[in-house]
């Protein structure tokens, strides 16, 4: 890991992961302090990805990101990070909300889905939405896209939400070896 000179991370006490060291082609620019950049017309809003609680605490000294995009699904709830982000006014965006398809085989999600006439995947997406998270599911085709969008005509009750919360096993589907997650 390294901090890039001129990047928002260069002012943090702990360096940020180097995206270029892991096969990423993410552009890195010189915008100085993230909070000042929007006023200079360079950035309308900015967000972060995979930031831990401790990284966010340091980042908040410079400014507040529009979102923190992290892996969240029924098998990896990340409540402590969610609570911290909610306290700081940082929305969470859940990537891999379907755990790369694993949710489709879960008995609890299927049972809840049958009650609502929905699939296990739709229940997992609704759970994230009902818990106040933004979801960005990946889809392999138009049928799944339509299914993923068909989650706004029902909601889950407290018992159903708690049953899904209980599936949390702290299990990452995406676990890059270079990332030092707060566990």
Buried (B, 14 or more C-beta within 10 A) or exposed (E): EEBBEEBBBBBBEEEBBBBEEEEEEEEBEEBBEBBEBBEEEEBEEBBBBBBBBEBBEBBEEBBEBBBBBBBBBBBBBBEEBBEBBEEBEBBBBBBBBBBEBBBBEBEBBBEBBEEBEBBBBBBBBBBBBBBEBBBEBEBEEEEBEEBBEBBEEBEBEEEBBEBBEEBBEEBBBEEEEEEEEEE
